[in-house]
Amino acid sequence: MTRPESRVPTPDAAVYVISVAAELSGLHPQTLRAYERMGLIMPGRTGGGGRRYSHRDIELLREIASLTSGGVGIEGVRRILELEHQVAALQGRNEELAAELAATRDALRAAMSSATPRRTDPNRLPILREPDPGSAVVVWRRTRD
């Protein structure tokens, strides 16, 4: 007999009803509804309109509960969440740019190694030098007007 493959929901899959989400987050269901009205959390909805919370929603509720129990007001919580979202977006963009820079360096090295020898030492080109730890890298792109 073969066992059916167990499916583990993704962190964003809205699977928990409000009572389960309340229990997992340590909050009252009315608090979850209030946070939704305030725009702090946006649970998924079923076809009939019932709320469904994801694992990520539960983590967010726990973070909100931790902040409010530490004395942070709702507007402070809202601002902290906005800043955390901005930081995550900037970190993602930074990773994209670092990968793009590495690919550009690799392409330039490949192009220079296949080109005829020149007087210029390739290690002296700024784009080929590895950055010093703690230094900043600025990438300029030309846009077409």
N, C-alpha and C positions, 0 to 999 in steps of 0.2 A: 504494500500500500504506500503510495507516495503522499507526502505531506504537502498541502497547498503552501505555496510560497507566502511567507508572512510579509505583509507590506507595512513598512514603517513610514508614517507620514513625514513629509518634509517640515522644516521649522516654520514655513509659511502656510502650511495646510490648516485651514480653519476647521477644526474637528471637535473642539470642546464646547459643550453647552455652558450657559452662564453659571449654573450651580457648580459645575466642575471647575471652571475657570476661577470662580470665587474661592473655592476650597484650595486650589493649587497656589493661588496668589496670596492667600491669607486675608482677603478683603471680603466685605459683604457685597452681595449682588447689587444692592442699591448704589454702592460706591462705584461699581463698574459702570452702571448706567449713568451715574453723574459724570464720571470721567469721559464717557462717550459724548454726553451733552456738551462738555467743556472743550471737546475736540482733542483730548489728550490721547485717545485710543480710538481706532476705527475697526471694530470686529467685522468679520464677514457676515453675510446674511444668507439664510436659506430661502428657498422659493416662497415659503410662507411668512418670511420676515423674521424668523428666529435668529438670535445672535449666535455666531460660532467664532470661537477664539482659537488662535494658533499658539504653538509653543512660543513663538517670538512675542506674541501679545502677552502671554503669561510673564515672560521675562521683563517686558516693559512695565507691566502692572507691579511687579515686585520692585523694580527700580523706582517707580513713582511712590510706592508705599514707603520705601526706604528713605527717599528724600523728604517726604512729608513728615515722617516720624522723626526725622532729624531737624525739623523746624523750618524747612523750606516751604514757602507759600506756593499756591497753585501757579501764579504768574512766574515765580522763580523756577518752578518745575518745568513750565512750558518753555522758558528761555534756555534752561539747561538742555532739554531735549533737542531744541532747535540747534544749539551749538554742537551737541554731539553728532547730530545729523550732518552738519556742515563739515566737521572734522573728518567723519567717515568718507564723505564725498571727496574732500581734498586729498585724503590718503589714497583713495582709489585713483584719482587723477594723477597724483604723484607717481604711483606705481606704473600707470600707463606711459607717462612721459619718460620714466627711467628705462622702461623696456624699449621705447622708441629710440631713445638716445643710444642704448646698447646696440640695437639693430643698425642704426646709422653708423656707429663706430665700426661694427663688423663689416658693413658694406664698403665703407671707405678703406678699411685695411685690405679687403679683398681686391678692390679696384686698384689700390696702390701696388699691391704685390704682383698683379698681372700687367701693370703698366711698365714701360721702359724705365730703367733706372734713372733717377734724377739726382741732382746735387742736394736736394732737401732731405734732411733726416726726418723720417716719418714720426719718430718719437718726439720731435719738437713741435709737431702740429698740435694746437690746443685741443682739437676734438679727439685726438688719439691718446692724449695723456689721461690716465685714470685720475679721478678727482681725489683731492686730499680729504680725509675724514673731517667732517664738519664744515666743508666748504660748500658754497652754493653754485649751482649750475643754472645758467640762463639759456633757454633755447629760443631763438628767434625764428619766426616763420614769415615769409613774405606772403602777402595776400594779393590777389589780383583785384585791381580797382575797377 
